[in-house]
Amino acid sequence: SVDVGIKTRLFNRFAFNLSAFYSKFDGYQTTIFVPPVPPQVVINFIQGNAESTTTKGIEASFYGNLTPNLTLSGGILYNEASYGKNFRVPCTTDPSGVCPALRQLPFAPRWKATFAGEYKREIAKNIEGFTQFDLDYSDKYNYGSSPGNPTSPSRYLLGLRGGLRFSEGRFGVSAFCRNCLDKRYPITTTFDGFAGFNGAFTPAVPGGPAPAGN
């Protein structure tokens, strides 16, 4: 694992960090391909160790006061995470039932970003009002390593908070909301092996059967 970077200040107001990283993992536990070995005549996939995985990318972050009452922070991450190029996974797009894994690891978005801030102001002796926000962004990612799997959409999560602090911040009351944009994202997905029986929607194929269900 290698991590190099710099720490500095911008405009004499913000702390700024920039780093590049590279990590390689040997024996990463996942589902691995087992080729047929006589007398076995079918391929198989078992829980085991991939030969290797790597992650590499760049990360930048900042934190500081734009004004005495306004604090801002944020960060951005680019992360390329993948199995070794010869790693294979089960798939339905090849007659052999085996394909090279998708380039990006499951549940590992290439891009992530955060942006947050707080504005505070004294409104009476020993009473301070404040408002805060935080916005998180995550790029789309794969739910699995097989070609044809659905992918997660890009994700946006907004949080807001506002309230009062007393006695130099030792006590306070606030109201808040999480996921204020009311976004709903699936945690994971998988193929429905019983789609033909439970009424699940199946896209029509030219010359093929009609969709099951409505």
C-alpha positions in Angstrom: 0.0 0.0 0.0 1.3 3.4 -1.0 -0.2 6.8 0.0 1.5 10.2 -0.9 0.1 13.7 -0.6 0.3 17.2 0.7 -1.2 19.2 3.5 -1.4 23.0 3.1 -3.6 26.0 3.6 -5.7 27.9 1.0 -6.2 31.7 1.1 -5.0 31.5 4.8 -8.6 30.3 5.6 -8.9 26.6 4.7 -6.9 23.5 5.5 -6.4 21.5 2.3 -5.3 17.9 1.9 -4.6 16.1 -1.4 -3.4 12.5 -1.7 -3.0 9.7 -4.2 -3.2 6.1 -3.1 -2.6 2.6 -4.4 -3.3 -0.7 -2.5 -3.1 -4.3 -3.6 -4.7 -7.1 -1.7 -3.7 -10.7 -2.1 -6.3 -13.5 -1.3 -9.4 -11.3 -1.4 -12.3 -13.4 -0.2 -15.2 -13.7 -2.7 -16.9 -16.1 -5.0 -14.3 -17.7 -7.3 -14.5 -19.8 -10.5 -13.6 -23.5 -10.4 -13.0 -25.0 -13.8 -14.2 -28.6 -14.5 -11.6 -31.2 -13.6 -12.2 -34.8 -14.6 -14.3 -36.6 -13.6 -16.2 -33.4 -12.9 -17.8 -32.1 -16.2 -19.4 -28.9 -15.1 -18.0 -25.5 -14.0 -18.6 -24.4 -10.4 -18.3 -21.2 -8.3 -17.4 -21.5 -4.6 -16.5 -19.2 -1.7 -12.7 -18.7 -1.9 -9.9 -16.2 -2.5 -9.4 -14.1 -5.6 -5.8 -13.9 -6.6 -5.7 -10.1 -6.1 -7.7 -6.9 -6.0 -6.3 -3.3 -6.3 -7.7 0.1 -5.4 -6.1 3.3 -6.7 -7.2 6.9 -6.9 -7.0 10.5 -5.6 -8.7 12.1 -2.7 -9.0 15.9 -1.8 -10.6 17.6 1.2 -10.8 21.0 2.8 -12.0 22.6 6.0 -12.1 26.1 7.3 -13.9 29.4 7.9 -15.1 31.5 5.0 -16.2 34.2 7.5 -16.0 34.2 11.3 -19.6 32.8 11.3 -19.5 30.5 8.3 -17.7 27.2 8.3 -17.4 25.0 5.2 -15.9 21.6 4.5 -15.9 19.2 1.7 -14.1 16.4 -0.1 -14.0 14.4 -3.3 -12.7 10.9 -4.0 -11.9 9.0 -7.2 -11.5 5.3 -6.5 -10.7 2.7 -9.2 -11.2 -0.7 -7.6 -10.9 -3.9 -9.5 -10.1 -7.6 -9.5 -7.0 -8.9 -11.4 -7.6 -8.9 -15.2 -8.0 -12.7 -15.3 -10.7 -13.0 -12.7 -13.9 -14.7 -14.0 -17.5 -14.7 -12.9 -20.7 -16.5 -13.8 -22.8 -14.8 -16.5 -25.6 -15.4 -19.0 -24.2 -13.4 -21.9 -21.7 -16.1 -22.9 -22.5 -19.7 -23.9 -19.8 -21.0 -21.6 -21.5 -19.4 -18.6 -18.3 -17.6 -17.6 -17.2 -14.0 -18.3 -14.4 -11.7 -17.2 -15.6 -9.7 -14.1 -16.8 -6.1 -14.5 -14.0 -3.6 -14.2 -15.2 -1.9 -11.0 -15.7 -4.0 -7.8 -19.3 -4.3 -6.5 -20.5 -1.6 -4.1 -17.4 0.6 -4.9 -18.4 3.8 -6.7 -15.7 5.5 -8.7 -16.7 9.0 -7.4 -17.8 10.2 -4.0 -18.1 13.7 -2.7 -19.3 15.6 0.4 -20.0 19.2 1.1 -21.1 20.6 4.4 -21.4 23.9 6.2 -22.6 25.7 9.3 -23.7 29.3 9.9 -23.8 30.6 13.4 -24.8 33.9 14.9 -25.2 35.3 18.4 -28.8 36.4 19.0 -28.7 37.2 22.7 -26.2 37.0 25.6 -25.0 33.3 25.9 -27.5 32.3 23.2 -26.3 31.4 19.7 -28.4 30.3 16.7 -27.0 28.0 14.0 -28.0 26.3 10.8 -26.2 23.3 9.2 -26.3 21.4 6.0 -24.6 18.3 4.6 -24.8 16.9 1.0 -23.4 13.5 0.1 -23.0 12.3 -3.5 -22.1 8.8 -4.6 -21.6 7.7 -8.2 -23.5 4.7 -9.5 -21.9 1.3 -8.7 -22.3 -2.4 -9.5 -24.4 -4.7 -7.3 -22.4 -7.6 -8.6 -19.4 -8.5 -10.8 -21.3 -10.3 -13.6 -22.2 -8.6 -16.9 -25.9 -7.8 -17.1 -26.4 -7.2 -13.4 -28.4 -4.0 -12.6 -26.4 -1.1 -11.2 -27.2 1.4 -8.4 -28.2 4.8 -9.6 -26.2 7.9 -8.5 -27.1 8.8 -5.0 -27.8 12.2 -3.4 -28.5 12.6 0.4 -29.2 16.0 2.0 -29.3 16.7 5.7 -30.4 19.9 7.4 -30.2 21.0 11.0 -31.0 24.2 12.9 -31.2 25.2 16.5 -29.9 27.1 19.5 -26.8 26.7 21.7 -26.5 28.0 25.3 -23.6 28.7 27.7 -20.9 28.8 25.1 -22.1 25.7 23.4 -22.3 23.4 26.4 -26.1 23.0 25.9 -28.3 23.1 22.9 -31.6 22.2 21.2 -32.1 21.6 17.5 -34.4 20.2 14.8 -33.1 18.2 11.9 -34.0 16.1 9.0 -32.0 13.3 7.3 -32.5 12.5 3.6 -34.5 15.7 3.2 -35.0 15.1 -0.5 -36.7 11.8 0.3 -34.6 9.8 -2.0 -35.0 6.0 -2.0 -32.2 3.7 -3.1 -32.1 -0.1 -3.1 -29.4 -1.5 -0.8 -28.8 -4.5 -3.2 -30.5 -6.4 -6.0 -30.4 -9.9 -7.3 -31.9 -11.9 -10.2 -35.3 -13.4 -9.6 -35.1 -17.1 -10.3 -38.8 -17.5 -9.9 -39.8 -14.6 -12.3 -41.8 -17.0 -14.5 -44.0 -18.1 -11.5 -44.4 -15.1 -9.2 -45.6 -12.6 -11.8 -42.4 -10.5 -12.0 -42.0 -8.4 -15.0 -39.7 -9.8 -17.7 -38.8 -7.6 -20.7 -40.1 -8.8 -24.0 -37.7 -10.2 -26.5 -38.4 -10.0 -30.3 -39.8 -13.4 -31.3 -39.8 -14.5 -27.6 -42.6 -15.0 -25.0 -44.7 -12.2 -23.8 -43.8 -10.5 -20.5 -45.0 -12.3 -17.4 -47.3 -10.3 -15.1 -48.2 -6.6 -15.5 
